[in-house]
Amino acid sequence: MGQFILPKDIPLDRYPKPEVFLEEGKRITEAAQQQGIVMRVMGPLALHYYFPDQVDLYARLERLGDRYFTDIDYASYGKTRKHIVKFMETVGYECDLNTMAMTGQTRHIYFGGPVPMIDVFFDKLDYCHEVDYAGRLELDPWSVTLADILLQKLQIWEINDKDLKDIEFLFTVADFGEDDDKKVNVGFVARRFADDWGFWYTGTTNLDRVKEHVDRSTRSATSRRRRSSRSPTPSAPASIRSPSPRSGRSAPRRAPRSSGTTRDFPTGEITPALVLSSRTAAGEARRGEGRDAVGARPSRLLRPRRGVGGRGLSRGAVSASERSARRARPARARRR
């Protein structure tokens, strides 16, 4: 029997290429189907099966680092659990007995084949909240549904940067509808949230975190763009220079600054995630302007306040801020 080595401990020069994971995921799925075992891919590998034309965009997210894939995650039905070990041996993998002893009813880990690690989850993914696969694994020939991929990300309370990028990628490239035919089934997601308040709270909290993550990424990209624009540039030709009104010297023309709240976004493709972020930021800016406009309420005459011994401000007394405002008015206004 071989020894199980975690993917992060395998030297990069011996680490399998992404193509090996993609090929192996389909090979095992097809072989299992021939044996009457239903196995469907989860996670980032499934996103590659759904959106092969968007692989370059996924790579630009720098979501996975040097080890592009770390393992293959499968969902399967518990009724075929007793056949999985023998089947995985036929396709070249050994079962990790330590994991089998602790979580054999819900999860198996296999190793020793072309990819360093394979996870098999039975019937459901149950960590922070439950994602149930009952009756849903046959809806796609290779992968779990896009709605289930979204739910398995939204159920994570301590969500990390990689999971946030997966959600952003899904929101950018996927279609949304009322069925599971290559779309995110929003009705199924809504019903799952309606059945579990805790899942709803975690999921909607993570959607807010996605907005914040996109906004931070946008600000960072804008900052880099501005720093690069500050590099020295050649002087503008005389033909596009106009005389300075004070000194008579030529000064480069500048675009007039717009008034109000502005927001810069990096150039390139406008994605739904960026649009969502811009709408949120614009709404916050409008609310902030409203607070600035009406938040500075003029001080009113204070009514008498009854306290210990009947002490308090008299009806004609005014606050310190009102006295300061009166002193700041022009003398002419005060005479009126």
C-alpha positions as CSV (number, residue, x, y, z in Angstrom):
1,M,0.0,0.0,0.0
2,G,1.3,3.5,-0.9
3,Q,1.4,6.6,1.3
4,F,-1.0,9.4,0.9
5,I,0.8,12.8,0.3
6,L,-1.1,16.0,0.4
7,P,-1.1,18.0,-2.9
8,K,0.7,20.9,-1.3
9,D,3.6,18.7,-0.3
10,I,4.3,17.4,-3.9
11,P,7.1,19.3,-5.6
12,L,6.0,21.5,-8.5
13,D,8.3,19.7,-11.0
14,R,6.4,16.5,-10.3
15,Y,2.9,18.0,-10.0
16,P,0.4,17.0,-12.7
17,K,-0.7,19.6,-15.3
18,P,-4.3,21.0,-15.3
19,E,-5.1,18.9,-18.4
20,V,-4.5,15.7,-16.4
21,F,-7.2,16.8,-13.9
22,L,-9.7,17.7,-16.6
23,E,-9.2,14.4,-18.4
24,E,-9.2,12.3,-15.3
25,G,-12.4,13.8,-14.0
26,K,-14.3,12.7,-17.1
27,R,-12.6,9.4,-17.3
28,I,-13.6,8.4,-13.8
29,T,-17.2,9.7,-14.3
30,E,-17.6,7.7,-17.5
31,A,-16.1,4.5,-16.0
32,A,-18.4,4.8,-12.9
33,Q,-21.5,5.2,-15.1
34,Q,-20.6,2.0,-16.9
35,Q,-20.6,0.3,-13.5
36,G,-24.0,1.8,-12.4
37,I,-22.4,4.3,-10.1
38,V,-23.3,7.9,-10.3
39,M,-20.4,10.3,-9.7
40,R,-20.4,14.0,-10.5
41,V,-17.6,16.5,-10.3
42,M,-17.9,19.5,-8.0
43,G,-15.8,22.7,-7.5
44,P,-13.6,24.6,-9.9
45,L,-13.2,21.5,-12.2
46,A,-17.0,21.6,-12.8
47,L,-16.8,25.2,-13.7
48,H,-14.3,24.3,-16.4
49,Y,-16.6,21.7,-17.8
50,Y,-19.5,24.1,-17.9
51,F,-17.6,27.1,-19.3
52,P,-14.7,25.8,-21.5
53,D,-14.7,29.1,-23.5
54,Q,-14.1,31.1,-20.3
55,V,-11.0,29.2,-19.0
56,D,-8.7,32.2,-19.7
57,L,-10.9,34.5,-17.6
58,Y,-10.8,32.0,-14.8
59,A,-7.0,31.8,-15.0
60,R,-6.7,35.6,-14.8
61,L,-8.5,35.6,-11.5
62,E,-5.3,33.9,-10.1
63,R,-7.6,31.8,-7.9
64,L,-5.5,28.7,-7.6
65,G,-1.8,29.7,-7.8
66,D,0.9,27.4,-9.0
67,R,-1.1,24.3,-8.3
68,Y,-4.0,25.1,-10.6
69,F,-6.1,22.2,-9.3
70,T,-5.4,20.4,-6.0
71,D,-7.8,17.5,-6.2
72,I,-11.0,16.3,-7.8
73,D,-14.2,16.5,-5.7
74,Y,-17.1,14.1,-6.5
75,A,-20.6,13.8,-5.2
76,S,-22.2,10.4,-5.2
77,Y,-25.2,8.5,-3.7
78,G,-24.8,6.6,-0.5
79,K,-26.6,3.6,-1.9
80,T,-23.5,2.8,-4.0
81,R,-21.0,3.5,-1.2
82,K,-20.1,-0.2,-0.7
83,H,-19.1,-0.4,-4.4
84,I,-16.9,2.7,-4.5
85,V,-13.7,1.3,-3.0
86,K,-13.5,-1.6,-5.4
87,F,-14.4,0.6,-8.3
88,M,-11.7,3.2,-7.5
89,E,-9.1,0.3,-7.3
90,T,-10.0,-0.6,-10.9
91,V,-9.3,2.9,-12.1
92,G,-5.9,3.1,-10.2
93,Y,-6.6,4.6,-6.8
94,E,-6.2,3.5,-3.2
95,C,-8.5,4.4,-0.3
96,D,-7.1,6.4,2.6
97,L,-8.0,4.2,5.6
98,N,-7.6,6.9,8.2
99,T,-10.3,9.0,6.5
100,M,-12.4,5.8,6.0
101,A,-12.3,5.1,9.8
102,M,-13.4,8.6,10.7
103,T,-15.9,9.6,8.0
104,G,-16.5,6.5,6.0
105,Q,-20.3,7.0,5.9
106,T,-20.1,10.5,4.4
107,R,-16.7,11.0,2.8
108,H,-13.8,9.0,1.2
109,I,-10.4,10.1,0.1
110,Y,-8.5,8.3,-2.7
111,F,-4.9,8.7,-3.8
112,G,-2.1,7.1,-5.9
113,G,-3.5,7.7,-9.4
114,P,-2.7,10.3,-12.1
115,V,-4.0,13.1,-9.7
116,P,-2.8,13.3,-6.1
117,M,-6.2,13.3,-4.4
118,I,-9.8,12.5,-5.0
119,D,-12.6,13.4,-2.5
120,V,-15.9,11.5,-2.7
121,F,-18.9,13.0,-0.7
122,F,-22.0,10.8,-0.3
123,D,-25.6,12.2,-0.6
124,K,-24.7,15.7,0.7
125,L,-22.1,18.3,1.5
126,D,-22.6,19.1,5.2
127,Y,-20.3,21.6,6.7
128,C,-21.7,25.0,7.8
129,H,-25.0,24.2,6.1
130,E,-26.3,21.2,4.2
131,V,-26.3,21.0,0.4
132,D,-28.4,17.9,-0.4
133,Y,-27.8,16.1,-3.7
134,A,-30.8,13.7,-3.5
135,G,-32.2,13.3,-7.0
136,R,-30.0,16.0,-8.5
137,L,-26.8,14.2,-9.7
138,E,-28.4,13.0,-13.0
139,L,-29.2,16.6,-14.2
140,D,-25.8,17.0,-15.8
141,P,-23.6,14.2,-17.4
142,W,-20.3,15.4,-15.8
143,S,-21.0,17.8,-12.9
144,V,-23.3,18.8,-10.1
145,T,-25.7,21.6,-11.1
146,L,-24.6,25.3,-11.2
147,A,-27.1,26.0,-8.4
148,D,-25.5,23.3,-6.2
149,I,-22.0,24.8,-7.0
150,L,-23.3,28.2,-5.9
151,L,-24.8,26.8,-2.7
152,Q,-21.7,24.9,-1.8
153,K,-19.8,28.2,-1.9
154,L,-22.5,30.3,-0.2
155,Q,-22.8,27.9,2.8
156,I,-19.2,28.7,4.0
157,W,-19.3,31.1,6.9
158,E,-15.5,31.7,7.0
159,I,-15.3,32.2,3.3
160,N,-11.9,32.8,1.7
161,D,-10.6,34.7,-1.3
162,K,-10.7,31.6,-3.6
163,D,-14.4,30.9,-2.9
164,L,-15.3,34.6,-3.4
165,K,-13.6,34.5,-6.8
166,D,-15.5,31.3,-7.8
167,I,-18.8,33.1,-7.0
168,E,-17.7,36.2,-9.0
169,F,-16.8,34.0,-11.9
170,L,-20.1,32.2,-11.8
171,F,-22.1,35.5,-11.6
172,T,-20.1,36.8,-14.6
173,V,-20.4,33.9,-17.0
174,A,-23.5,31.9,-16.0
175,D,-27.1,32.3,-17.1
176,F,-29.8,32.5,-14.4
177,G,-33.3,30.9,-14.8
178,E,-35.9,28.7,-13.3
179,D,-34.3,25.3,-14.3
180,D,-31.0,23.5,-14.1
181,D,-30.3,23.3,-17.9
182,K,-26.8,25.0,-17.9
183,K,-28.2,27.7,-15.7
184,V,-28.3,28.7,-12.1
185,N,-31.7,27.7,-10.9
186,V,-32.7,30.7,-8.8
187,G,-36.0,29.1,-7.7
188,F,-34.1,26.2,-6.2
189,V,-31.7,28.4,-4.4
190,A,-34.6,30.6,-3.0
191,R,-36.5,27.5,-1.8
192,R,-33.3,26.2,-0.1
193,F,-32.9,29.6,1.7
194,A,-36.6,29.7,2.6
195,D,-36.3,26.3,4.3
196,D,-33.3,27.2,6.5
197,W,-33.0,30.7,8.0
198,G,-29.4,30.0,9.0
199,F,-28.5,29.2,5.5
200,W,-30.3,32.3,4.2
201,Y,-28.3,34.5,6.7
202,T,-24.9,32.9,5.8
203,G,-25.7,33.1,2.0
204,T,-26.9,36.7,2.0
205,T,-24.0,37.7,4.2
206,N,-21.6,36.1,1.7
207,L,-23.3,37.9,-1.2
208,D,-22.5,41.2,0.6
209,R,-18.9,40.0,1.0
210,V,-18.8,39.4,-2.7
211,K,-19.8,43.0,-3.3
212,E,-17.1,44.2,-0.9
213,H,-14.5,42.0,-2.5
214,V,-15.3,43.3,-6.0
215,D,-15.2,46.9,-4.7
216,R,-11.8,46.3,-3.1
217,S,-10.4,44.7,-6.2
218,T,-11.7,47.7,-8.3
219,R,-10.2,50.2,-6.0
220,S,-6.9,48.4,-6.1
221,A,-6.9,48.2,-9.9
222,T,-7.8,51.9,-10.1
223,S,-4.9,52.8,-7.8
224,R,-2.5,50.8,-9.9
225,R,-3.7,52.5,-13.0
226,R,-3.3,55.9,-11.4
227,R,0.2,55.2,-10.2
228,S,1.2,54.0,-13.7
229,S,-0.2,57.2,-15.2
230,R,2.1,59.3,-13.0
231,S,5.2,58.2,-14.8
232,P,7.1,60.9,-16.6
233,T,5.7,61.7,-20.1
234,P,7.1,63.8,-22.9
235,S,6.0,67.5,-23.0
236,A,2.9,68.2,-25.1
237,P,3.4,69.7,-28.5
238,A,2.7,73.4,-28.9
239,S,-0.3,72.8,-31.1
240,I,-2.3,71.4,-28.1
241,R,-1.1,74.0,-25.6
242,S,-3.0,77.1,-24.7
243,P,-1.7,80.3,-23.1
244,S,-2.0,80.6,-19.3
245,P,-4.3,83.5,-18.4
246,R,-2.0,84.8,-15.7
247,S,1.6,84.4,-17.0
248,G,1.0,84.2,-20.7
249,R,2.9,80.9,-20.8
250,S,1.5,77.9,-22.5
251,A,-0.2,75.3,-20.3
252,P,-1.4,71.9,-21.3
253,R,-5.2,71.6,-21.7
254,R,-6.9,69.6,-19.1
255,A,-10.3,68.1,-19.1
256,P,-12.7,69.9,-16.7
257,R,-13.3,68.2,-13.5
258,S,-16.9,67.0,-13.1
259,S,-18.8,67.9,-10.0
260,G,-20.5,65.5,-7.7
261,T,-19.5,61.9,-6.8
262,T,-17.4,60.1,-9.4
263,R,-16.1,56.6,-9.5
264,D,-13.3,55.1,-11.6
265,F,-13.3,51.5,-12.9
266,P,-10.5,49.6,-14.6
267,T,-10.7,49.5,-18.4
268,G,-11.7,46.2,-20.0
269,E,-14.8,44.0,-20.0
270,I,-17.7,45.2,-17.8
271,T,-18.9,42.2,-15.9
272,P,-22.1,41.8,-13.9
273,A,-20.1,41.7,-10.7
274,L,-18.6,45.1,-11.5
275,V,-22.0,46.5,-12.4
276,L,-23.4,45.1,-9.1
277,S,-20.5,46.8,-7.3
278,S,-21.0,50.1,-9.0
279,R,-24.7,50.2,-8.3
280,T,-24.0,49.5,-4.6
281,A,-21.3,52.1,-4.4
282,A,-23.5,54.7,-6.2
283,G,-26.4,54.0,-3.8
284,E,-24.1,54.4,-0.8
285,A,-22.7,57.7,-2.3
286,R,-26.3,59.0,-2.8
287,R,-27.2,58.1,0.8
288,G,-24.0,59.7,2.0
289,E,-24.8,63.0,0.1
290,G,-28.3,62.9,1.7
291,R,-26.8,62.6,5.1
292,D,-24.4,65.5,4.4
293,A,-27.4,67.7,3.2
294,V,-29.9,67.0,6.0
295,G,-27.6,65.6,8.7
296,A,-26.4,69.0,9.8
297,R,-29.7,70.0,11.3
298,P,-29.8,73.5,12.8
299,S,-29.9,73.5,16.5
300,R,-33.3,74.2,18.0
301,L,-34.2,76.1,21.1
302,L,-33.9,73.6,23.9
303,R,-36.9,73.0,26.0
304,P,-36.6,73.2,29.8
305,R,-35.1,70.0,31.2
306,R,-36.2,69.0,34.6
307,G,-33.4,67.5,36.7
308,V,-32.4,67.2,40.3
309,G,-33.7,70.2,42.2
310,G,-35.5,71.5,39.1
311,R,-32.3,72.7,37.4
312,G,-32.2,72.8,33.7
313,L,-32.0,75.2,30.7
314,S,-34.7,77.9,30.5
315,R,-37.0,78.1,27.6
316,G,-35.1,80.9,26.0
317,A,-31.7,79.3,26.3
318,V,-29.9,78.1,23.2
319,S,-27.2,75.5,22.7
320,A,-23.5,76.3,22.2
321,S,-23.6,75.3,18.5
322,E,-26.5,77.8,17.9
323,R,-24.5,80.6,19.6
324,S,-21.5,79.8,17.4
325,A,-23.7,79.8,14.3
326,R,-25.1,83.2,15.3
327,R,-21.7,84.7,15.8
328,A,-20.6,83.4,12.3
329,R,-23.4,85.3,10.6
330,P,-22.5,88.6,8.9
331,A,-23.2,91.7,11.0
332,R,-25.7,92.9,8.5
333,A,-27.7,89.8,8.8
334,R,-27.6,90.1,12.6
335,R,-29.0,93.7,12.4
336,R,-31.9,92.5,10.3
